[in-house]
Amino acid sequence: MQDIALSSMTAHMLGLIFASMYVGSIYVSKEARLVFNDQLTAVDSTGKPRERPRADNERWRDDPDVIRARLIAVTIATVLCITSVCWITPAALPLLGLWPSFPTSLTSLRHVVAPHLITPLLFLGPLYAKFLSFSPRNHWRGNLSTRTKLLFCNVTGLRNYIVAPITEEIVFRACVLSVYLLSPTLAASQIGLVLTTPLNFGVAHLHHAWDTYNRLGRTAVALKRAVFISLFQMVYTTLFGALCTYLFLQTHYSVLVPITAHIFCNIMGFPDFREDLRLGEGDGRKGVVIAAYLLGVVGFVYSVSPAGRWWWSFAENIEVLLR
């Protein structure tokens, strides 16, 4: 098998092509495209736009038929991206990280499991607040089974917590990074990979602005709101993409770790510190919530630093994994 070296420009172009294939796939089929009427809606008393009622002849992002069509589209796009990488060179196949590492000892087991704990460590505060939400004072105890079914056992849950995280990480992490790693110039800088490759992932979320703009009534206020939300989402997903890229590289090209991080973050959502403090205060544990937030952030920063990677990074312990 002969290895090939890609130029930096070729790697960048291929990364852009993969991202375009993924996002563009949901606009190819008529069943997957959104349909909106030219309806306007007034803002509420605070000046914020309200989401208008959905008309019968419209197709919105969360409609079950639209979701099913888009799930098929992105799955096909993901297979095409993987095929494209393998067509470029079979040497890139191991770089995709599609095959999990199986532990052969207790020591290697720790280094297989530990990387999946990095993202939950960052969310230690929100996780503790989530635990408090089930306390008797919050009247949610006993509803875990019902809430789990409402969250996961439907086509929306299939999209948010299974298909989207898996396909996005395979395309935006495995496929994009595999071609970048085939470029000697780009592969020489791990920091460069962590900072640049997630931009494809962040920009890929900007198309949601059109959906938000239409749902909020196609007004000037709705446009401002859609732009703000989409830019915030782009920044947040780019930062999250940087974390997943870092995890992918530090786990010696295992896409499974970014996938579990993606699923976890989709379940948790963006942390709401004010609401978590309210839950803590209502349960008499406001200080514990704050401490959990601080401990999670400090523990995460330490763990991703060179001094703290010893307990989870494949790259730091590769000789153990190969025994």
C-alpha positions as CSV (number, residue, x, y, z in Angstrom):
1,M,0.0,0.0,0.0
2,Q,1.5,3.3,-1.1
3,D,1.0,6.4,1.1
4,I,0.3,9.7,-0.6
5,A,0.9,13.2,0.7
6,L,-1.7,15.9,0.1
7,S,-0.9,19.6,-0.3
8,S,-2.3,22.0,2.3
9,M,-4.7,23.5,-0.3
10,T,-5.9,20.1,-1.4
11,A,-6.6,19.1,2.2
12,H,-8.5,22.4,2.9
13,M,-10.5,21.9,-0.3
14,L,-11.4,18.3,0.6
15,G,-12.5,19.4,4.1
16,L,-14.7,22.0,2.5
17,I,-16.2,19.5,0.1
18,F,-17.0,17.0,2.8
19,A,-18.7,19.7,4.8
20,S,-20.7,20.9,1.8
21,M,-21.7,17.3,0.9
22,Y,-23.1,16.9,4.4
23,V,-25.0,20.1,4.6
24,G,-26.0,20.1,1.0
25,S,-27.5,16.6,1.2
26,I,-30.5,17.9,3.2
27,Y,-31.4,20.3,0.4
28,V,-31.2,17.8,-2.5
29,S,-34.5,16.0,-1.8
30,K,-37.8,17.9,-1.9
31,E,-38.9,15.9,1.1
32,A,-36.0,17.1,3.1
33,R,-36.2,20.8,2.2
34,L,-38.1,23.3,4.4
35,V,-41.2,25.2,3.1
36,F,-42.3,28.5,4.6
37,N,-45.1,31.0,3.8
38,D,-44.5,34.7,3.7
39,Q,-46.2,35.3,7.1
40,L,-45.3,38.1,9.4
41,T,-45.8,38.2,13.1
42,A,-45.7,41.0,15.7
43,V,-43.1,41.1,18.5
44,D,-44.2,40.7,22.1
45,S,-44.3,43.4,24.7
46,T,-40.5,43.1,25.3
47,G,-39.7,43.6,21.7
48,K,-38.6,40.0,21.1
49,P,-40.0,38.1,18.1
50,R,-42.4,35.2,18.8
51,E,-42.5,32.0,17.0
52,R,-45.6,32.0,14.8
53,P,-48.0,29.1,14.4
54,R,-47.1,26.6,11.7
55,A,-49.3,26.7,8.6
56,D,-50.7,23.4,7.2
57,N,-48.8,23.7,3.9
58,E,-45.5,24.4,5.5
59,R,-42.6,22.0,6.2
60,W,-40.6,22.9,9.3
61,R,-37.3,21.4,10.6
62,D,-38.9,19.4,13.4
63,D,-41.7,17.9,11.2
64,P,-41.3,14.1,11.4
65,D,-41.4,13.6,7.7
66,V,-38.7,16.3,7.2
67,I,-36.6,14.7,10.0
68,R,-36.8,11.2,8.4
69,A,-35.9,12.5,4.9
70,R,-32.9,14.4,6.4
71,L,-31.7,11.4,8.4
72,I,-31.6,9.4,5.2
73,A,-29.8,12.2,3.3
74,V,-27.0,12.7,5.9
75,T,-26.5,9.0,6.2
76,I,-25.9,8.7,2.5
77,A,-23.6,11.8,2.6
78,T,-21.6,10.2,5.4
79,V,-21.1,7.0,3.5
80,L,-20.1,9.0,0.4
81,C,-17.5,11.0,2.5
82,I,-16.0,7.8,3.9
83,T,-15.9,6.3,0.4
84,S,-14.2,9.4,-0.9
85,V,-11.5,9.2,1.8
86,C,-10.8,5.5,1.0
87,W,-10.8,6.3,-2.8
88,I,-8.2,9.0,-2.3
89,T,-5.9,6.4,-0.6
90,P,-6.6,3.2,1.5
91,A,-3.8,4.5,3.7
92,A,-6.3,7.0,5.2
93,L,-8.6,4.3,6.4
94,P,-6.9,3.8,9.8
95,L,-7.0,7.6,10.3
96,L,-10.8,7.6,10.3
97,G,-10.8,5.9,13.7
98,L,-14.0,3.9,13.0
99,W,-12.8,0.8,14.8
100,P,-12.8,1.1,18.6
101,S,-9.8,0.0,20.7
102,F,-10.4,-3.1,22.8
103,P,-8.6,-3.2,26.2
104,T,-6.3,-6.1,26.9
105,S,-5.5,-5.3,30.5
106,L,-6.9,-3.2,33.4
107,T,-4.4,-0.5,32.6
108,S,-5.4,-0.3,29.0
109,L,-9.1,-0.4,30.0
110,R,-8.6,2.8,32.0
111,H,-7.2,4.5,28.9
112,V,-10.1,3.3,26.8
113,V,-12.8,4.4,29.2
114,A,-11.2,7.6,30.6
115,P,-11.4,9.8,27.5
116,H,-15.1,9.5,27.5
117,L,-15.2,11.2,30.9
118,I,-13.5,14.5,29.8
119,T,-16.6,16.2,28.6
120,P,-18.8,15.1,31.5
121,L,-16.1,16.5,33.8
122,L,-16.5,19.9,32.2
123,F,-20.3,19.6,32.8
124,L,-19.9,18.6,36.5
125,G,-21.9,21.7,37.6
126,P,-24.9,21.2,35.2
127,L,-24.8,17.4,36.0
128,Y,-25.2,18.1,39.7
129,A,-28.0,20.6,39.0
130,K,-29.6,17.9,36.9
131,F,-29.4,15.6,39.9
132,L,-31.1,18.2,42.0
133,S,-33.9,18.6,39.5
134,F,-35.1,15.2,40.6
135,S,-35.3,16.1,44.3
136,P,-38.8,16.0,46.0
137,R,-38.7,19.8,46.3
138,N,-38.7,20.1,42.5
139,H,-41.5,17.6,42.1
140,W,-39.7,15.6,39.4
141,R,-38.7,12.5,41.3
142,G,-40.1,9.4,39.8
143,N,-40.5,10.9,36.3
144,L,-37.1,9.7,34.9
145,S,-38.6,6.9,32.9
146,T,-41.3,9.2,31.4
147,R,-38.8,12.0,30.6
148,T,-36.4,9.5,29.0
149,K,-39.1,8.2,26.7
150,L,-40.1,11.7,25.7
151,L,-36.5,12.6,25.1
152,F,-35.2,9.6,23.2
153,C,-38.1,7.4,22.0
154,N,-39.2,9.5,19.0
155,V,-37.8,10.6,15.6
156,T,-36.6,13.9,17.1
157,G,-34.5,12.0,19.7
158,L,-33.2,9.7,16.9
159,R,-31.9,12.8,15.1
160,N,-30.6,14.7,18.0
161,Y,-28.9,12.0,20.1
162,I,-28.0,9.2,17.6
163,V,-27.9,9.9,13.9
164,A,-26.7,13.6,14.0
165,P,-23.9,13.1,16.5
166,I,-22.6,9.9,14.8
167,T,-22.7,11.2,11.2
168,E,-21.4,14.7,12.1
169,E,-18.5,13.3,14.0
170,I,-17.6,10.8,11.2
171,V,-17.7,13.6,8.6
172,F,-16.4,16.7,10.4
173,R,-13.9,14.9,12.6
174,A,-12.9,11.5,11.0
175,C,-13.2,12.4,7.3
176,V,-12.0,16.0,7.5
177,L,-9.1,15.2,9.9
178,S,-8.0,12.2,7.9
179,V,-7.3,14.3,4.8
180,Y,-5.6,16.9,6.9
181,L,-3.4,14.3,8.5
182,L,-2.4,13.2,5.0
183,S,-0.9,16.7,4.5
184,P,2.6,16.7,6.1
185,T,2.5,20.5,6.5
186,L,-0.9,20.5,8.3
187,A,-0.3,17.3,10.3
188,A,2.9,18.8,11.8
189,S,0.9,21.1,14.0
190,Q,-1.7,19.6,16.3
191,I,-2.6,23.1,17.5
192,G,-3.3,24.2,14.0
193,L,-5.6,21.2,13.4
194,V,-7.5,21.9,16.6
195,L,-7.9,25.6,15.7
196,T,-8.7,25.4,12.0
197,T,-10.6,22.2,11.2
198,P,-13.6,23.0,13.5
199,L,-14.4,26.1,11.4
200,N,-16.0,23.7,8.9
201,F,-18.2,22.4,11.7
202,G,-19.1,25.9,13.0
203,V,-19.9,27.4,9.6
204,A,-22.0,24.3,8.7
205,H,-24.5,25.4,11.3
206,L,-25.2,28.9,9.8
207,H,-27.9,27.6,7.5
208,H,-30.2,27.3,10.5
209,A,-30.5,31.1,10.4
210,W,-33.0,30.7,7.5
211,D,-35.2,28.4,9.5
212,T,-35.1,30.7,12.6
213,Y,-35.8,33.8,10.5
214,N,-38.9,32.2,8.9
215,R,-40.3,30.7,12.1
216,L,-40.0,34.1,13.8
217,G,-42.0,35.8,11.1
218,R,-39.6,37.2,8.5
219,T,-39.4,40.7,10.1
220,A,-36.4,42.9,10.7
221,V,-36.5,41.9,14.4
222,A,-36.7,38.3,13.4
223,L,-33.6,38.7,11.1
224,K,-31.6,40.3,13.9
225,R,-32.6,37.5,16.2
226,A,-31.8,34.8,13.6
227,V,-28.4,36.3,12.9
228,F,-27.5,36.5,16.6
229,I,-28.6,33.0,17.4
230,S,-26.8,31.5,14.4
231,L,-23.5,33.4,15.1
232,F,-23.7,32.3,18.7
233,Q,-24.3,28.7,17.6
234,M,-21.4,29.0,15.1
235,V,-19.0,30.1,17.9
236,Y,-20.3,27.5,20.3
237,T,-20.1,24.6,17.8
238,T,-16.7,25.8,16.6
239,L,-15.4,25.6,20.2
240,F,-17.0,22.3,20.7
241,G,-15.5,21.1,17.5
242,A,-12.1,22.1,18.7
243,L,-12.6,20.0,21.8
244,C,-13.7,17.0,19.7
245,T,-10.7,17.5,17.4
246,Y,-8.4,17.5,20.4
247,L,-10.0,14.4,21.8
248,F,-9.8,12.6,18.4
249,L,-6.1,13.4,18.1
250,Q,-5.3,12.6,21.8
251,T,-7.1,9.2,21.5
252,H,-4.9,8.2,18.6
253,Y,-7.7,8.7,16.0
254,S,-10.7,7.3,17.8
255,V,-14.0,8.9,16.5
256,L,-15.9,7.0,19.2
257,V,-14.8,9.5,21.9
258,P,-16.0,12.6,20.0
259,I,-19.3,10.8,19.3
260,T,-20.0,10.1,22.9
261,A,-19.0,13.7,23.8
262,H,-21.4,15.0,21.1
263,I,-24.2,12.8,22.3
264,F,-23.6,13.9,25.9
265,C,-23.6,17.7,25.0
266,N,-26.7,17.3,22.9
267,I,-28.5,15.8,25.9
268,M,-27.2,18.4,28.3
269,G,-27.7,21.4,26.1
270,F,-26.0,24.7,26.8
271,P,-25.4,25.2,30.5
272,D,-27.8,27.5,32.2
273,F,-25.9,28.8,35.2
274,R,-28.7,31.0,36.5
275,E,-31.3,28.3,36.4
276,D,-28.9,25.8,38.0
277,L,-28.3,28.3,40.8
278,R,-32.1,28.6,41.3
279,L,-32.4,24.8,41.6
280,G,-29.5,24.8,44.1
281,E,-30.9,27.6,46.1
282,G,-34.3,25.9,46.3
283,D,-32.7,22.8,47.6
284,G,-30.4,24.6,50.0
285,R,-27.3,23.7,48.0
286,K,-26.5,26.8,46.1
287,G,-22.9,26.7,47.3
288,V,-22.5,23.1,46.2
289,V,-23.7,24.0,42.7
290,I,-21.1,26.8,42.5
291,A,-18.4,24.5,43.8
292,A,-19.4,21.8,41.2
293,Y,-19.1,24.3,38.4
294,L,-15.7,25.5,39.6
295,L,-14.4,22.0,40.2
296,G,-15.6,20.8,36.7
297,V,-13.9,23.7,34.9
298,V,-10.7,23.4,36.9
299,G,-10.6,19.6,36.5
300,F,-11.3,20.0,32.8
301,V,-8.5,22.6,32.3
302,Y,-6.1,20.4,34.2
303,S,-7.0,17.3,32.3
304,V,-6.5,18.8,28.8
305,S,-3.2,20.4,29.8
306,P,0.0,18.5,29.2
307,A,0.4,17.9,32.9
308,G,-3.0,16.3,33.2
309,R,-3.3,14.1,30.1
310,W,-1.6,11.2,31.9
311,W,-4.8,9.7,33.2
312,W,-6.8,9.5,29.9
313,S,-4.8,10.3,26.7
314,F,-4.0,7.5,24.3
315,A,-1.2,9.6,22.9
316,E,0.4,9.9,26.3
317,N,0.1,6.2,26.9
318,I,0.2,4.6,23.5
319,E,2.9,2.1,24.6
320,V,0.4,0.7,27.2
321,L,-2.3,0.3,24.6
322,L,0.0,-1.6,22.2
323,R,1.1,-4.2,24.8
